[in-house]
Amino acid sequence: MKTADILCSQKEAIVKTWLEKVREEIPLVNNYDKTAIQDSVPNLIDSIITILTSENTRHLKTHSIEHGWQRSQHNAYSMKHIIQEYNLLRKVIFRVLDKNFEFIPPADRDVIIDAVNYAIELSAEAFFNQKQNVQINARKLAEKTADRLKVEDKNREEFIQSIIHDLNSPLNNIKACIEMLERGLEATQAQKVLQILRASSHQAELLIEGFLDVGSVDSDQEIPLKKEQINIVDELKDQVKIFKISNRRRIVLHAPEKGLMAELDVSLIRRAFSNLMNNALKYGLPSRPIEVICRPDNGMLTISVRNEGREIPQSIRDSIFNRYYQISGSSKGWGIGLAFVKKVAEAHQGRVQVESTNNSNTFTLEIPQTKNGGKESSGTQR
């Protein structure tokens, strides 16, 4: 029996096993309907079968682009999740073939590997292009925001250019990575490029979200929450890994070995944590590590980010959480990061505080571990 025939006969089993693995390794998919997650996967398998029999990649291109576009509609999805999905699909395909085939022809194995790699490139590019639409309108949004904030004329263009400049850096990295993948790379090289791609896309998403957070900070209304039960330690491990790659800094995570379950809005907490990390990276000593501490405390979940650097004067420790506040003499940031963290903490009926002693600063986000309060929208040391 040929490889294509086995894939054709086992397609339903492959999709089922793949979905189980995805739900297990990418917990956020459990928030979506089964159909919404696996909708394009059967078509992707059919495309691989077509390539094995006719070498026609047209259908693979169509379905991969569709897959990336669909994933871009899910707010919590990132390029990292798309790459994980495809790698899991590749593993499941080979597992099924090994079980039903005594010997997979090397040529067929290479075709499947190349097809999945090509699908990753196309989906990632489609996902990126869809998300990049935000950048296309960034200047208009920045101008409107500048007007709303009544930025003085002499600072208005600087405010706008700062946003555009910050966005261009990671987006250019992403474009360069996609071009390198399209030219074809060895497996070890491709892995490094994918790491840069993940980190850069994460950085771009944070910048875009941070810019859009201006609206949230500027409003006196409470942020609506969409809570879910998650292992916050797993989430922090992923975030710390990305910050290590993108900033080349030593970051140490202290957290329970068995993890820590909490009920919260993962998207908002992720953005609040990123703001605390960016704050530590901007103001901490580059030669010293940043520490992240996650622990339970009498029914509360605490996430602390500690950096070594100049102490924050007692007189301004309350003010730094006010919107648009910037430390005197500092030109870093837009003055909304810590204000947004405070907004997220209060939406969860928690709080954020800072301790500054012995040339170190520790920002701590504290929220209830269990579901309560807030307006909800529908729907180990390392």
WOWO-V329026 format. One record per backbone hydrogen bond with DSSP energy under -0.5 kcal/mol. CO is the residue of the C=O (numbers start at 0). NH is the residue of the N-H. E is the energy in kcal/mol with one decimal. If there is no record, write none. Layout:
# WOWO-V329026
CO NH E
CO NH E
This chain:
# WOWO-V329026
1 5 -2.0
2 6 -2.4
3 7 -2.1
4 8 -2.4
5 9 -2.1
7 10 -0.7
9 13 -2.6
10 14 -2.5
11 15 -2.2
12 16 -2.6
13 17 -2.8
14 18 -2.4
15 19 -1.9
16 20 -2.3
17 21 -2.7
18 22 -2.4
19 23 -1.5
20 24 -2.7
21 25 -2.9
25 28 -2.1
26 29 -1.8
27 30 -1.8
28 31 -2.0
32 36 -1.3
33 36 -0.5
33 37 -2.3
34 38 -1.2
37 40 -1.0
37 41 -0.8
39 43 -1.7
40 44 -2.2
41 45 -2.3
42 46 -2.0
43 47 -1.8
44 48 -2.2
45 49 -2.3
46 50 -2.1
47 51 -2.3
48 52 -1.6
49 53 -2.9
49 54 -0.6
49 55 -0.6
50 54 -1.6
54 56 -0.7
56 60 -2.3
57 61 -2.0
58 62 -2.7
59 63 -2.4
60 64 -2.1
61 65 -2.0
62 66 -2.2
63 67 -2.4
64 68 -2.4
65 69 -2.7
66 70 -2.2
67 71 -1.5
68 72 -0.6
69 72 -1.2
70 73 -1.4
72 74 -0.7
73 76 -1.5
77 80 -0.5
77 81 -1.4
78 82 -2.6
79 83 -2.2
80 84 -2.4
81 85 -2.1
82 86 -2.4
83 87 -2.3
84 88 -2.1
85 89 -2.4
86 90 -2.0
87 91 -2.5
88 92 -2.5
89 93 -2.2
90 94 -2.1
91 95 -2.4
92 96 -2.4
93 97 -2.7
94 98 -1.5
95 99 -1.6
96 100 -1.6
102 104 -0.6
104 107 -0.6
104 108 -2.2
105 109 -2.5
106 110 -2.0
107 111 -2.2
108 112 -2.3
109 113 -2.8
110 114 -2.4
111 115 -2.3
112 116 -2.3
113 117 -2.5
114 118 -2.3
115 119 -2.4
116 120 -2.1
117 121 -2.4
118 122 -2.8
119 123 -2.8
120 124 -2.3
121 125 -2.4
122 126 -2.9
123 127 -2.7
124 128 -2.9
125 129 -2.1
126 130 -2.3
127 131 -2.5
128 132 -0.6
129 132 -1.0
130 133 -1.7
131 134 -0.8
131 135 -1.8
132 136 -1.2
134 137 -1.6
134 138 -0.5
136 140 -2.7
137 141 -3.0
138 142 -2.6
139 143 -2.3
140 144 -2.8
141 145 -3.0
142 146 -2.1
143 147 -2.4
144 148 -2.7
145 150 -2.5
146 149 -0.8
151 154 -1.6
151 155 -1.3
152 156 -0.7
154 158 -2.5
155 159 -2.1
156 160 -3.0
157 161 -1.9
158 162 -1.4
159 163 -2.2
160 164 -2.8
161 165 -2.3
162 166 -1.9
163 167 -2.2
164 168 -1.4
165 169 -0.8
166 170 -1.7
167 171 -2.6
168 172 -1.6
169 173 -2.1
170 174 -2.2
171 175 -2.3
172 176 -2.3
173 177 -2.4
174 178 -2.2
175 179 -2.1
176 180 -2.4
177 181 -2.2
178 182 -1.4
179 183 -0.7
180 183 -0.8
185 189 -3.0
186 190 -1.9
187 191 -1.4
188 192 -2.3
189 193 -2.6
190 194 -1.7
191 195 -2.0
192 196 -2.6
193 197 -2.6
194 198 -2.4
195 199 -3.0
196 200 -2.4
197 201 -2.2
198 202 -2.3
199 203 -2.5
200 204 -2.4
201 205 -2.2
202 206 -2.2
203 207 -2.5
204 208 -2.9
205 209 -2.9
206 210 -2.3
207 211 -2.5
208 212 -1.6
210 213 -1.4
211 214 -1.1
211 215 -0.6
212 216 -2.7
213 217 -2.4
214 218 -0.7
215 218 -0.6
224 376 -2.8
227 229 -0.6
227 263 -2.0
229 231 -1.0
229 261 -2.3
230 234 -1.5
231 235 -2.4
232 236 -2.4
233 237 -1.9
234 238 -2.2
235 239 -3.0
236 240 -2.1
237 241 -1.9
238 242 -2.3
239 243 -2.2
240 244 -1.9
241 245 -2.7
242 246 -1.8
243 247 -1.8
248 250 -0.6
249 289 -2.2
251 253 -0.5
251 291 -3.1
252 254 -0.6
252 381 -3.2
253 293 -2.8
254 380 -0.7
255 258 -1.4
259 231 -2.2
259 232 -0.5
261 229 -2.6
261 263 -0.7
263 227 -2.1
263 265 -1.1
264 268 -2.5
265 269 -2.4
266 270 -1.7
267 271 -2.5
268 272 -2.8
269 273 -2.1
270 274 -2.0
271 275 -2.0
272 276 -2.5
273 277 -2.8
274 278 -2.1
275 279 -2.0
276 280 -2.6
277 281 -2.1
278 282 -2.1
279 283 -2.1
284 287 -1.7
289 251 -2.7
290 305 -3.1
291 253 -3.3
291 293 -0.5
292 303 -3.0
294 301 -2.5
296 299 -1.1
298 368 -2.4
299 296 -2.7
299 301 -0.5
300 366 -2.3
301 294 -2.0
302 364 -3.0
303 292 -2.5
304 362 -2.3
305 290 -2.5
306 360 -2.9
307 284 -3.4
310 312 -0.6
312 315 -1.5
312 316 -0.6
313 316 -0.9
315 319 -1.8
317 320 -1.0
318 321 -2.4
321 324 -1.6
326 329 -2.3
334 323 -3.3
334 324 -0.6
335 339 -2.3
336 340 -1.7
337 341 -2.2
338 342 -1.9
339 343 -2.5
340 344 -2.6
341 345 -2.5
342 346 -1.9
343 347 -1.4
344 349 -3.3
345 348 -1.6
347 367 -0.7
350 365 -2.9
352 363 -2.7
354 361 -3.0
356 359 -1.2
358 308 -2.1
359 356 -1.5
360 306 -2.4
361 354 -2.4
362 304 -2.6
363 352 -1.9
363 365 -0.6
364 302 -2.6
365 350 -2.5
366 300 -3.9
368 262 -3.3
373 375 -0.6
374 224 -4.8
